[in-house]
Amino acid sequence: MPIFLDRHDMTGFTASDVAEAHRRDMEIQADYGVNFITYWYDASRNSGFCLIDAPDAETAMEVHRQAHGHVGLEVIPVDLSAVEAFLGRVSDPHVHGHHDEIEPAFRTVMFTDLVDSTAMTARVGDVKSVELVRAHDSIVRRSLRDVGGREVKHTGDGIMAAFDAADAGVRCARAIQVGFETFNLASNELLHVRIGLDAGEPVADSNDLFGKTVQKAARICAKAGSDEILISEALRALVEAEFPTEFREEATLKGISAPERIFSVLWQ
C-alpha cells in the first residue's frame, strides 16, 4: 500500500493529547485496512505529523475523522527510505511515559557542492576526478557522523543531508569547510566546496517531502561562492546566538515566490 505523511494544526493540544489521538487511530485502524506507523509533534510550532500506510489518503483521513475528528490539513505520498533519511525513524518514538519528549519533525537540510567539478574532471581526468570526489565524500560524511547528521542522497558532486537540530547543521557545515582547508594544505589538487542550508517542516506548501526546504537549500547553495556557507533567514534566526553571520544579499530564488534574505556563516 502507499505511504502517506499528513500535517495537523495542533494549536491547543498537548503532547499527551497527540499521543492519545495516535492511540485512538490505532484502535480502529484495522477496520479500515490502515496502519498508523508513527507520528511527530512540535509544540513550539503547533504542528503534528502522522506517517500512515493506507490504501489511499481519503481512507487514512476517515480513520482520523472517526477516531477523534482531527483530520490532517495536507497529505502527501512519501517513500519510507526518504522519511527515515530526513526524519531518522519510521517507528513510534520511545517516550518512556514522558510524551513531552516526542521530537518535532522540523529539520535542517544542507547541500554541499564541489566548486568547478566539471573543469576539474577535464583537467585531471576521470580516474583522478573520482578520487577527489571520494575525498569530498569522506570529509562530508565524517563531519555528518560527528554531529549526528544523516545523508539523504549523493548528488554526483555533492551531498544532501538532514539534521534534527539547526545548530548541528551549521556546526557540520563549518567542520566541512575546515576539513577542506586542512585537505588543501596537504594536497597538490585543491578542492573547494560551497554549502547552503535551510530549515523547515516536512509538509509545507509542496507535494514533496521537505519540498520547499530542499528547494530553497539547493538554491542557496548555488548562490554560495567557493569556501562559503550560506543560510536562509529562517535558519539564521535559530542559530544567530551561537554562530556569527553577516548579511549577504536579498535574492529571488528560482521556484520561490518571495525574495529571500541570505546570510553568510563566518567560519574561518
PyMOL commands that set and color helices and strands:
alter all, ss='L'
color gray80, all
select helices_A, chain A and resi 15-32+57-67+80-87+99-101+117-124+126-147+166-185+211-223+233-239
alter helices_A, ss='H'
color red, helices_A
select strands_A, chain A and resi 3-9+35-42+47-53+74-78+107-114+150-154+159-163+193-200+229-232+245-251+260-265
alter strands_A, ss='S'
color yellow, strands_A
deselect
rebuild
show_as cartoon
